[in-house]
Amino acid sequence: VALGDETDGVVKLEYASELRHDAGQFAWIMIPEVSPLEWHPVSFSSAPTDATRTHHVRVRGDERSWTRRLAELARLRGLGLALSVDGPYGTPPRFARYDRVLFVCGGLGVTPVASILAAQARDRELESPVLAMRLLWAAKSAALFDLFADPLRLPDLVSRSGTGFGLSVALFETRAETRAE
């Protein structure tokens, strides 16, 4: 397991796995070095066809919380952790009945959408009935938008414009940093 440094209160888990999942699903995660008894549900942010599986975890609670201990371990070690994964779970969305899809996300709630959009980007050669997707996403800071730039694969989706597929994105930063002049 590779743990990315905490960025805007989010830690990225990344690992190689033969585990098969569909876009929009989640798994239960246990990291013995954090706690051998605690399992936590975490959405996949990777596309099903990616070589590695990724999850993004919001850091919350006091210094004894599972997520704070995970963030501290990421800061100190980053690599070589044992990880147990149980899943995937959840019924992935099926878009075959729709020609337009709207996603409305707040903060880290974009994680399953990242998996869905990444799958759309990867499967752009496939005939999909979805002609247009719209993402409305509000987050406290622009750092979260930057953190998900790669998982969302927006440039790949935009490049599908010649295929009849359209993507529009509206990002809303709710707590922009103000600069003293």
Salt bridges, closest charged atoms under 4 A:
GLU14 OE1 - LYS12 NZ 3.76
ASP22 OD2 - ARG94 NH2 3.95
GLU33 OE1 - ARG77 NH1 2.38
GLU38 OE1 - HIS40 NE2 3.06
GLU38 OE2 - ARG69 NH2 2.95
ASP50 OD1 - ARG122 NH1 2.83
ASP50 OD1 - ARG153 NH2 2.83
ASP62 OD2 - ARG64 NH2 2.72
GLU72 OE2 - ARG75 NH2 2.55
ASP99 OD2 - ARG100 NH1 3.09
